Amino acid sequence: MPYRGHIAREQRKKNPLISKAAGYAADTAHFFIEDADHPYVQEKPFDWIRGYQVGGKSLTWGRACQRWSDFEFSAPQRYGYAVDWPIRYDDVAPWYSHVERFIGVCGIKEGIESMPDGEFLPGYELNCVEQHIKDVLWKKFKRHYVSGRWAHITQPQEIHTQQGRGQCQNRNLCMRGRPYGGYFSSVTSTLPWAQKTGNLTVAPIRWCILLSTTKKKVALRAYA
Ligand SMILES: Cc1cc2nc3c(=O)[nH]c(=O)nc-3n(C[C@H](O)[C@H](O)[C@H](O)COP(=O)(O)OP(=O)(O)OC[C@H]3O[C@@H](n4cnc5c(N)ncnc54)[C@H](O)[C@@H]3O)c2cc1C
């Protein structure tokens, strides 16, 4: 990587949309599409971030795992916009737990109603500067400052070793792959788990539907 992982100006110029994605860098660009291959019409600004590989965007995601609270589920009703959710936090809470246990989410329980706690593996403690910010924010503004909740295995449980995954090594190289399976991606976790059933078929074929708005014509192209 001639620019120590940074993207060359030329490549950024050729990919003004996709290069906006967090984590888009010289060592990860192959997990993202090229703008020229996948054009789309933007009537309003809309950044469509895509990666067409087995594992999808679970290879490029930031791994932040925050539960919604009842504040989110009831927001349309409270503020009178869009359509009310047919479910509330209590309906999905057990499923959040189910997923968190399986994929492994670390975090610190804070007891804050607007960001419910989950089934956390040990979380990343704040360093002394962060702790200071936390204290000051609370003292002056009554605002919370918390450690993020991440799909990183900080203490592998039986369910994780069964998936063939190990402890996160804190190497800060997640975007290059995951030889230890320390963070959740479908390649390390759910796909091998599905494969074990013998019922999984992976079809890594890319279909691109191109809708021409001027000619009102739909063209279907297939890439193998
Ligand atoms: C940079 C980045 C950071 C993110 N950070 C976070 C985060 O911190 N927390 C969070 O919760 N979410 C985050 N997300 C969002 C999250 O990654 C996605 O919402 C999630 O991965 C979407 O999963 P999916 O299975 O719906 O779609 P995808 O992961 O896009 O999977 C779709 C798959 O289908 C394949 N496919 C498409 N068409 C066909 C076809 N015709 N035949 C066969 N296969 C096909 C694609 O190749 C792809 O593998 C982030 C996303 C990005 C890009």
PDBQT file of the ligand as one rigid body, heavy atoms in Angstrom, charges set to zero:
ROOT
HETATM    1  C1  LIG A 301     -19.107   1.224   6.178  1.00  0.00    +0.000 C 
HETATM    2  C2  LIG A 301     -20.339   0.672   6.900  1.00  0.00    +0.000 A 
HETATM    3  C3  LIG A 301     -20.423   0.762   8.277  1.00  0.00    +0.000 A 
HETATM    4  C4  LIG A 301     -21.561   0.251   8.942  1.00  0.00    +0.000 A 
HETATM    5  N1  LIG A 301     -21.596   0.270  10.303  1.00  0.00    +0.000 NA
HETATM    6  C5  LIG A 301     -22.636  -0.265  10.964  1.00  0.00    +0.000 A 
HETATM    7  C6  LIG A 301     -22.646  -0.322  12.391  1.00  0.00    +0.000 A 
HETATM    8  O1  LIG A 301     -21.709   0.102  13.048  1.00  0.00    +0.000 OA
HETATM    9  N2  LIG A 301     -23.737  -0.866  13.003  1.00  0.00    +0.000 N 
HETATM   10  C7  LIG A 301     -24.799  -1.359  12.268  1.00  0.00    +0.000 A 
HETATM   11  O2  LIG A 301     -25.756  -1.848  12.892  1.00  0.00    +0.000 OA
HETATM   12  N3  LIG A 301     -24.799  -1.340  10.927  1.00  0.00    +0.000 NA
HETATM   13  C8  LIG A 301     -23.750  -0.809  10.258  1.00  0.00    +0.000 A 
HETATM   14  N4  LIG A 301     -23.727  -0.817   8.885  1.00  0.00    +0.000 N 
HETATM   15  C9  LIG A 301     -24.895  -1.339   8.185  1.00  0.00    +0.000 C 
HETATM   16  C10 LIG A 301     -24.850  -2.866   8.073  1.00  0.00    +0.000 C 
HETATM   17  O3  LIG A 301     -23.584  -3.301   7.660  1.00  0.00    +0.000 OA
HETATM   18  C11 LIG A 301     -25.882  -3.309   7.032  1.00  0.00    +0.000 C 
HETATM   19  O4  LIG A 301     -27.139  -2.753   7.355  1.00  0.00    +0.000 OA
HETATM   20  C12 LIG A 301     -26.049  -4.823   6.991  1.00  0.00    +0.000 C 
HETATM   21  O5  LIG A 301     -24.801  -5.465   6.834  1.00  0.00    +0.000 OA
HETATM   22  C13 LIG A 301     -26.994  -5.187   5.857  1.00  0.00    +0.000 C 
HETATM   23  O6  LIG A 301     -27.126  -6.573   5.804  1.00  0.00    +0.000 OA
HETATM   24  P1  LIG A 301     -27.945  -7.247   4.648  1.00  0.00    +0.000 P 
HETATM   25  O7  LIG A 301     -27.757  -8.718   4.829  1.00  0.00    +0.000 OA
HETATM   26  O8  LIG A 301     -29.325  -6.674   4.649  1.00  0.00    +0.000 OA
HETATM   27  O9  LIG A 301     -27.295  -6.727   3.294  1.00  0.00    +0.000 OA
HETATM   28  P2  LIG A 301     -25.824  -6.940   2.723  1.00  0.00    +0.000 P 
HETATM   29  O10 LIG A 301     -24.824  -7.097   3.826  1.00  0.00    +0.000 OA
HETATM   30  O11 LIG A 301     -25.606  -5.852   1.713  1.00  0.00    +0.000 OA
HETATM   31  O12 LIG A 301     -25.896  -8.326   2.003  1.00  0.00    +0.000 OA
HETATM   32  C14 LIG A 301     -26.528  -8.509   0.763  1.00  0.00    +0.000 C 
HETATM   33  C15 LIG A 301     -25.771  -9.615   0.041  1.00  0.00    +0.000 C 
HETATM   34  O13 LIG A 301     -26.533 -10.036  -1.054  1.00  0.00    +0.000 OA
HETATM   35  C16 LIG A 301     -25.676 -10.197  -2.154  1.00  0.00    +0.000 C 
HETATM   36  N5  LIG A 301     -26.516 -10.089  -3.333  1.00  0.00    +0.000 N 
HETATM   37  C17 LIG A 301     -27.122  -8.995  -3.834  1.00  0.00    +0.000 A 
HETATM   38  N6  LIG A 301     -27.829  -9.330  -4.919  1.00  0.00    +0.000 NA
HETATM   39  C18 LIG A 301     -27.666 -10.670  -5.107  1.00  0.00    +0.000 A 
HETATM   40  C19 LIG A 301     -28.171 -11.605  -6.046  1.00  0.00    +0.000 A 
HETATM   41  N7  LIG A 301     -28.992 -11.235  -7.014  1.00  0.00    +0.000 N 
HETATM   42  N8  LIG A 301     -27.790 -12.898  -5.940  1.00  0.00    +0.000 NA
HETATM   43  C20 LIG A 301     -26.980 -13.301  -4.938  1.00  0.00    +0.000 A 
HETATM   44  N9  LIG A 301     -26.488 -12.442  -3.996  1.00  0.00    +0.000 NA
HETATM   45  C21 LIG A 301     -26.835 -11.167  -4.086  1.00  0.00    +0.000 A 
HETATM   46  C22 LIG A 301     -24.629  -9.129  -1.994  1.00  0.00    +0.000 C 
HETATM   47  O14 LIG A 301     -23.457  -9.450  -2.710  1.00  0.00    +0.000 OA
HETATM   48  C23 LIG A 301     -24.415  -9.162  -0.497  1.00  0.00    +0.000 C 
HETATM   49  O15 LIG A 301     -23.456 -10.133  -0.163  1.00  0.00    +0.000 OA
HETATM   50  C24 LIG A 301     -22.620  -0.318   8.195  1.00  0.00    +0.000 A 
HETATM   51  C25 LIG A 301     -22.516  -0.415   6.803  1.00  0.00    +0.000 A 
HETATM   52  C26 LIG A 301     -21.385   0.078   6.167  1.00  0.00    +0.000 A 
HETATM   53  C27 LIG A 301     -21.289  -0.073   4.649  1.00  0.00    +0.000 C 
ENDROOT
TORSDOF 0
